[in-house]
Amino acid sequence: MLDKFKIGHADNDNTGVTVILSEGGATGGVHVMGGAPATRETDLLKSGNTVQKINA
């Protein structure tokens, strides 16, 4: 099943990012932990706010 996705990751001493690309679209999701994670618009990806497909 993972062969349908392209996955990449980059990081340095202070931060990191993981990207998952789906050629046919996918339902997005997020799990945020910590007291002050400094997120931006991640509420759009919470399970209660799902949409059928995202293009990011």
CORRA-V610453 format. One record per pair of residues at least 12 apart in sequence whose ideal C-beta (glycine too) atoms are under 10 Angstrom apart, sorted by the first residue. I is the first residue (numbers start at 1). J is the second residue. If there is no record, write none. Layout:
BEGIN
{{I;J} {I;J}}
END
This chain:
BEGIN
{{2;20} {4;21} {4;22} {4;23} {4;24} {4;26} {5;20} {5;21} {5;22} {5;23} {5;24} {5;26} {6;19} {6;20} {6;21} {6;22} {6;23} {7;19} {7;20} {7;21} {8;20} {8;21} {19;56} {21;56} {22;53} {22;54} {22;55} {24;53} {25;52} {25;53} {25;54} {25;55} {25;56} {26;53} {26;54} {26;55} {26;56} {27;45} {27;47} {27;50} {27;51} {27;52} {27;53} {27;54} {28;42} {28;44} {28;45} {28;46} {28;47} {28;49} {28;50} {28;51} {28;53} {28;54} {28;56} {29;42} {29;45} {29;46} {29;47} {29;49} {29;50} {29;54} {30;42} {30;43} {30;44} {30;45} {30;46} {30;47} {30;49} {31;45} {31;46} {31;47} {32;45} {32;46} {44;56}}
END
